[in-house]
Amino acid sequence: MKDLKGKTAVVTGAASGIGRAVAEKLAGEGMNVVLADIEEKSLKAAAKEMKANGATVLAVPTDVSKGDSVDALAEATLKKFGAVHVLHNNAGVGAGGMSWELTTEDWEWVLGVNLWGVIHGIRAFVPHMVAQNEGHVVNTASMAGLISGLGMGPYNASKHAVVTISETLFYELSVMAPNVHASVLCPGWVNTKILESERNRPDTLRNVDDDSGFATGPMASMVSQWVADGLPPSEVANLVHNAIINEQFYILTHPEWAGMITDRTDDIANQRNPRFPSIPS
């Protein structure tokens, strides 16, 4: 999709981090932008700031883990702008810990947002793109969707699922709707609030001891530093924009990590036990 001006984008998880940066980038390219996030106060603040900078913005509080909420987001988008041309399924959360120590609530929360959020987005928006014969879907996965690190079972599972769903969508659109395209974003370390995602965890899915989250895992301090030193979200937004313009499927923010992907696929093809990924700082 070469010309974005005057078209409409929907971005989930848009109140902060990668979502906010992508929304700002697409607005800067002349798109109408629908901001979706569960964090209403931050969502309102983001919309206010973007409008002050001249963007055409609609803010819609959304819980992407709920199908009805995403359906309402689609309805609000079409009512306001009449079409949707770019969908960025970006909302994400994380819980850490050894797989046998994690609670059912940990799994349900992470899979609800990271996996079902993407599923609901595809279901609610892609039919409109197919009908209008134009569109681009970007799903945020992670390098954790291409390799597997310890202490991140639900997160790894959700992101691997997003990668394969995105690949499947790519094949399907190539055959059934070749003017609608798809990308999967697989970031490495990016300076976002992912380690603070517990702030948006529903009360019904909280643990009694409330000690989950990436920041309490076995490598807590190290991971916190890697995130703090990560790429600015604006750089990721530039890569997403370029992928939309150039119809690029895989978006890797850290090409220096590609060797770990090669190691993993080589181990699988040769039926070797998996090598422990040596994640660069």
C-alpha positions in Angstrom: 0.0 0.0 0.0 2.0 2.9 -1.3 -0.4 5.8 -0.5 -1.6 6.1 3.0 -2.9 9.6 3.0 -6.6 9.9 3.9 -6.9 6.3 4.7 -7.7 4.7 8.1 -5.5 2.7 10.5 -6.5 0.9 13.7 -3.8 0.3 16.3 -4.4 -1.7 19.5 -2.2 -1.1 22.6 -2.0 2.4 21.3 -1.7 4.3 24.5 2.0 3.7 24.9 5.1 1.9 23.6 5.2 0.5 20.1 1.5 1.1 19.5 1.7 4.8 20.4 4.7 5.2 18.1 3.1 3.4 15.2 -0.1 5.5 15.6 2.0 8.7 15.6 3.9 7.5 12.5 0.8 6.6 10.5 -0.9 9.9 11.5 2.2 11.7 10.3 1.7 10.0 7.0 -1.8 11.5 6.8 -3.8 8.6 8.0 -6.9 8.7 10.2 -5.9 6.7 13.3 -8.2 4.8 15.7 -6.4 4.3 19.0 -7.5 1.3 21.0 -6.3 0.4 24.5 -7.6 -1.0 27.8 -5.9 1.8 29.8 -8.5 4.6 29.4 -6.6 7.4 31.1 -3.5 7.0 29.0 -5.6 6.4 25.9 -7.3 9.8 26.4 -4.0 11.5 27.0 -2.5 10.0 23.8 -5.5 11.0 21.7 -5.4 14.6 23.2 -1.7 15.0 22.4 -2.0 13.6 18.9 -5.0 15.8 18.1 -3.0 18.8 19.4 -0.4 17.9 16.8 -2.9 17.9 14.0 -3.8 14.2 13.8 -7.3 12.9 13.0 -7.8 10.5 15.9 -10.6 8.4 17.4 -10.0 6.8 20.8 -11.9 3.7 21.6 -11.3 1.9 25.0 -10.9 -1.8 24.1 -10.2 -5.0 25.8 -8.8 -7.1 23.0 -9.2 -10.3 24.9 -13.0 -9.9 24.5 -14.5 -10.5 21.2 -17.5 -8.2 21.8 -15.1 -5.4 22.7 -13.1 -5.8 19.4 -16.4 -6.0 17.5 -17.4 -2.7 19.0 -14.0 -1.2 18.0 -14.6 -2.3 14.4 -18.1 -0.8 14.5 -16.9 2.5 15.8 -14.1 2.6 13.2 -16.5 2.0 10.3 -19.1 4.4 11.7 -16.5 7.2 11.9 -14.4 6.6 8.9 -16.3 4.2 6.7 -13.3 1.9 6.1 -10.2 0.4 7.6 -7.0 0.1 5.6 -4.4 -0.8 8.2 -4.9 -2.9 11.3 -2.1 -3.3 13.8 -2.9 -6.0 16.3 -0.3 -4.8 18.8 -1.6 -5.0 22.4 0.5 -7.3 24.5 1.2 -8.3 28.1 3.6 -10.7 29.8 3.9 -13.0 32.9 7.1 -14.8 33.8 8.2 -17.8 35.9 8.9 -21.4 35.5 6.2 -23.2 33.5 5.2 -25.6 36.4 4.9 -22.7 38.8 2.6 -20.4 36.7 -1.1 -20.3 37.5 -4.0 -20.9 35.3 -4.7 -17.1 35.6 -1.2 -16.3 34.3 -1.9 -18.4 31.2 -5.4 -17.2 30.6 -4.4 -13.5 30.9 -1.4 -13.7 28.6 -3.1 -15.8 26.0 -6.2 -13.7 26.2 -4.5 -10.5 25.3 -1.5 -11.7 23.1 -3.3 -14.5 21.2 -7.0 -13.9 21.3 -6.4 -10.2 20.7 -4.9 -11.0 17.3 -7.6 -13.6 16.6 -10.4 -11.2 17.4 -8.7 -8.4 15.3 -8.4 -10.6 12.3 -12.0 -11.9 12.6 -13.5 -8.4 13.1 -11.5 -6.4 10.5 -10.1 -8.5 7.7 -13.5 -9.3 6.1 -13.9 -5.5 5.5 -10.5 -5.3 3.9 -11.3 -8.2 1.7 -14.6 -6.7 0.7 -12.9 -3.3 -0.2 -10.0 -5.2 -1.9 -7.3 -3.2 0.0 -5.7 -3.4 3.3 -2.7 -4.5 5.4 -2.6 -6.3 8.7 0.4 -6.1 11.1 0.4 -8.6 14.0 2.9 -7.9 16.8 4.6 -11.2 17.8 8.2 -11.1 19.2 11.6 -12.7 18.8 10.0 -14.9 21.5 7.8 -16.2 18.7 10.9 -17.4 16.7 13.1 -18.7 19.6 12.2 -20.0 23.1 13.7 -18.6 26.3 13.2 -19.9 29.8 10.8 -18.4 32.3 8.4 -17.1 29.6 6.1 -20.0 28.8 2.8 -18.2 28.2 4.5 -15.3 26.4 6.5 -17.7 24.2 3.4 -19.8 23.4 1.3 -16.7 22.5 4.0 -15.2 20.3 4.8 -18.5 18.5 1.0 -18.7 17.8 0.9 -15.2 16.5 3.7 -16.0 14.0 2.0 -19.0 12.6 -1.4 -17.4 12.5 0.3 -14.5 10.6 2.0 -16.8 8.1 -1.3 -18.6 7.6 -3.1 -15.3 7.0 -0.4 -14.3 4.5 -0.9 -17.5 2.5 -4.7 -17.2 2.6 -4.7 -13.5 1.5 -2.3 -14.3 -1.3 -4.8 -16.7 -2.7 -8.1 -15.2 -1.8 -7.4 -11.4 -1.6 -4.1 -10.5 -3.2 -4.6 -6.8 -2.6 -4.7 -7.3 1.2 -1.4 -8.0 2.8 0.0 -9.1 6.1 3.1 -8.6 8.2 4.4 -10.0 11.5 6.5 -7.8 13.8 9.1 -9.7 15.8 10.8 -7.2 18.1 13.8 -7.8 20.3 14.4 -5.5 23.2 12.4 -2.3 22.9 12.0 0.4 25.5 8.4 -0.1 26.4 6.2 -0.7 29.5 5.9 -4.4 28.9 7.4 -5.2 32.3 4.7 -3.1 33.9 1.8 -4.8 32.1 0.5 -6.2 35.4 -1.0 -2.7 35.9 -3.7 -3.7 33.4 -4.4 -7.2 34.6 -8.0 -7.8 35.4 -8.8 -8.5 39.0 -10.5 -11.8 38.1 -7.1 -13.1 36.7 -4.8 -11.8 39.4 -2.9 -14.2 41.6 -3.4 -14.3 45.3 0.2 -13.5 46.0 0.4 -11.1 43.0 4.0 -12.0 42.3 4.0 -12.8 38.6 5.2 -10.7 35.7 8.4 -10.6 33.8 10.0 -8.4 36.4 9.9 -11.1 39.0 11.3 -14.0 36.9 14.7 -15.7 37.3 16.5 -13.0 35.2 14.5 -10.0 36.4 17.2 -7.4 36.8 18.9 -8.4 33.6 15.7 -8.3 31.5 14.7 -4.9 33.1 18.1 -3.5 32.0 17.8 -4.9 28.5 14.3 -3.4 28.1 15.5 0.0 29.4 18.4 0.0 26.9 16.2 -1.3 24.1 15.3 0.4 20.8 13.1 3.5 21.0 9.6 2.6 19.8 9.8 5.3 17.1 12.5 3.2 15.3 10.1 0.2 15.4 7.4 2.4 14.0 9.5 3.3 11.1 10.1 -0.4 10.3 6.4 -1.1 10.5 5.6 1.8 8.2 8.2 0.6 5.7 6.8 -2.9 5.8 3.3 -1.6 5.0 4.6 0.5 2.1 6.8 -2.3 0.7 4.4 -5.2 1.5 7.1 -6.9 3.6 6.0 -9.8 5.8 8.7 -10.5 8.4 9.7 -7.4 10.4 12.8 -8.0 12.6 14.0 -5.1 14.7 17.3 -6.8 15.6 18.8 -8.5 12.6 21.8 -9.5 14.7 19.6 -12.0 16.4 19.0 -13.9 13.2 21.6 -16.5 14.0 19.5 -17.8 16.9 16.6 -18.3 14.5 18.9 -20.2 12.1 20.2 -22.3 15.0 16.7 -23.3 16.1 15.4 -24.2 12.6 18.6 -26.2 12.0 18.2 -28.1 15.2 14.6 -29.0 14.3 15.6 -30.1 10.8 18.4 -32.2 12.1 16.5 -33.6 15.1 19.0 -32.2 17.6 18.2 -31.2 21.1 17.6 -27.5 21.2 20.5 -25.2 21.9 20.0 -22.6 24.6 19.5 -19.2 22.8 22.3 -16.8 23.6 20.3 -13.6 23.6 22.4 -10.5 22.9 22.1 -7.6 25.4 
